[in-house]
Amino acid sequence: MDTRIGFGYDSHVFKPGVPLRIGGLTLDHPEGLAGHSDGDVLLHAITDALLGAVAAGDIGTFFPPGDPRWKDADSAVFINLALEELKNAGYQIVNIDTTLILAMPKISPIAGEMRSRVADLLGIEMDQVSIKAKTPEGLNLDHVAQCHAVALIERSLDDDDLKSMTAVIESQHQLEDVVEDLLSSVHGVPKKRTVTPVYDTEDIT
């Protein structure tokens, strides 16, 4: 199986007067994250991990921070773009592993909800998404949120390939029956051949 790994990283400083968006959720916190878009540090890191896995550049390649079109944009747009690049390259997600680094708010109480939201955005199962959180102890970064993300992807099969594989498997399962039917109908060969002993064992003394 053809697999690849992509790594993504992002960081944003906290800023008063803006909503805090992480993992596609709006969190109850007095400060949000400063950014040209909605500042969703988790989705930005995942986007870069997916783009990096297929060597498609980074988030800034497609969404320059100076472009007014992406001012306050929902970061789900960036995720969708990364998924399209993944699909065009012929790959699909195996799993996503992320680590948020921030002093506040606490992520563990909402990690399950966040994983569910990210899984929905990526079109994968919740057990394919890991979201962990650490505090930046001793780094003097209490006013910054950071995120590291790793994406494992594998080459996907299109519908035609899947149909071909199914046909091959079914054919192999049915091959013996088909051959036996042909031999029976065309040549009069019994379907189940029995092995006749060369000698009558009762005559052997």
Secondary structure, DSSP 8 states (H G I E B T S, - for coil): --EEEEEEEEEEEEEETS-EEETTEEE--SEEE--SS---HHHHHHHHHHHHHTT---HHHHS-TT-GGGTT--THHHHHHHHHHHHHTTEEEEEEEEEEE-SSS--GGGHHHHHHHHHHHHTS-GGGEEEEEE--TTTT-TTEEEEEEEEEEEE---HHHHHHHHHHHHHHHHHHHHHHHHHHHHH---SS-----SS-GGG--
